[in-house]
């Protein structure tokens, strides 16, 4: 059975996040009025670095668990 996330603080079961740093360059495309168009590849070629070993709750920003505990299925 696959482990699922649930915040012990607020009960959220929907949205969570990890803290990461990214670096890269891209060409921001826009129309003649300055409205963004076709920027789907904005992160292509970027490099990412994990900044925290925890998964956080998107609702209350509290720590939910360590990433390695979630990936290994530990409680």
C-alpha positions as CSV (number, residue, x, y, z in Angstrom):
1,X,0.0,0.0,0.0
2,X,1.4,3.4,-1.0
3,X,2.0,5.9,1.8
4,X,0.0,9.1,1.7
5,X,0.7,12.5,3.3
6,X,-1.5,14.1,6.0
7,X,-0.6,17.1,8.1
8,X,-0.8,16.3,11.8
9,X,-1.3,20.0,12.6
10,X,-4.2,21.0,10.4
11,X,-5.5,17.8,8.8
12,X,-4.6,18.8,5.2
13,X,-4.4,15.8,2.9
14,X,-4.2,17.7,-0.5
15,X,-1.3,20.0,-1.1
16,X,2.3,19.7,0.2
17,X,5.7,21.1,-0.9
18,X,9.5,20.7,-0.6
19,X,11.9,23.7,-0.5
20,X,14.1,23.7,-3.6
21,X,16.5,26.2,-5.2
22,X,16.7,26.4,-9.0
23,X,19.0,28.3,-11.4
24,X,18.9,28.8,-15.1
25,X,18.2,31.1,-18.0
26,X,15.3,31.2,-20.5
27,X,13.7,33.4,-23.1
28,X,10.5,35.0,-21.9
29,X,8.1,35.1,-24.9
30,X,5.4,37.8,-25.1
31,X,3.1,39.2,-27.7
32,X,3.1,42.9,-29.0
33,X,1.2,44.0,-25.8
34,X,3.6,42.3,-23.4
35,X,1.3,39.4,-22.6
36,X,3.2,36.1,-21.9
37,X,2.9,33.5,-24.6
38,X,4.3,30.0,-24.9
39,X,6.5,29.9,-21.9
40,X,5.9,26.2,-21.1
41,X,9.7,25.4,-21.3
42,X,10.6,28.0,-18.7
43,X,12.3,25.4,-16.5
44,X,14.0,23.4,-19.3
45,X,17.7,23.3,-18.6
46,X,17.4,24.6,-15.1
47,X,19.4,23.0,-12.3
48,X,17.7,22.2,-9.0
49,X,19.0,21.7,-5.5
50,X,17.0,20.5,-2.5
51,X,17.1,23.1,0.3
52,X,15.4,21.2,3.1
53,X,15.1,17.5,4.0
54,X,11.4,18.0,4.9
55,X,8.0,17.9,3.2
56,X,5.8,20.9,4.3
57,X,2.0,21.4,4.5
58,X,0.8,24.0,1.9
59,X,-2.1,25.0,4.3
60,X,-0.2,25.7,7.5
61,X,3.5,25.6,6.4
62,X,4.4,23.1,9.2
63,X,6.7,20.2,8.7
64,X,4.9,17.0,7.8
65,X,7.8,14.5,7.6
66,X,11.3,13.9,6.3
67,X,11.5,13.3,2.5
68,X,13.5,10.1,3.1
69,X,10.9,8.7,5.5
70,X,8.1,9.3,3.0
71,X,10.1,7.8,0.1
72,X,11.0,4.7,2.2
73,X,7.4,4.3,3.5
74,X,8.4,4.7,7.2
75,X,5.8,6.0,9.6
